[in-house]
Amino acid sequence: QKEVEQNSGPLSVPEGAIASLNCTYSDRGSQSFFWYRQYSGKSPELIMSIYSNGDKEDGRFTAQLNKASQYVSLLIRDSQPSDSATYLCAVEGLLYGGSQGNLIFGKGTKLSVKP
Amino acid sequence: NAGVTQTPKFRILKIGQSMTLQCTQDMNHNYMYWYRQDPGMGLKLIYYSVGAGITDKGEVPNGYNVSRSTTEDFPLRLELAAPSQTSVYFCASSSGRPLSGQYFGPGTRLTVT
């Protein structure tokens, strides 16, 4: 069973701090990794994708990937109250017949940014 | 572009009733997906499609059926609704290109009583 694990939280950080969200995955052959943000009562929204080991930066967001440790993380710099949401880690897997584009989702980490 | 649209937004069904959840995308994506999301349980894949005329089961397909007659539409059919099908249902689509990810519709909140 291929799995994606996340700490459910809640993770509480003060406004302006760095929020660090972590995710581990079980399938060593996984190649593509994604972070989604989901506000309460809304649908998941894609915010970052990463393929290569190392860091990928996009504005206040940095995704970090370590394939040897099967670990992917999301850093949010200068956290704002509007960043308060659940963050879902997703790993692309060849499940269910080997079709590219299938994602395995973690259960998500709830982030709360306090003013 | 409207992206991925879903109807209805909310629905209450009685046990044993049937209904179809509609999903349409205007991004010309070949890949489409149906997920359900229960509180604290993450997203579970119900069915997916890699193109018109091709569908396949995901992790939790029992009690559901799908069809894909066009690239744009991917309806999900619930037959003989049960309380266990109370959930939020999301449709998503993807181009299938590496790192393209999936794009989600706004969801349908379904209650079966």
Interface residues (C-beta under 8 A of the other chain):
Chain A: S8 Q31 S32 F34 K42 S43 P44 E45 L46 S49 I50 Y51 L88 A90 Y96 G97 S99 Q100 G101 N102 L103 F105 G106 K107 G108
Chain B: Y31 Y33 G40 M41 G42 L43 L45 Y48 V50 D56 K57 G58 E59 F90 S94 G96 P98 L99 S100 G101 Q102 Y103 F104 G105 P106 G107
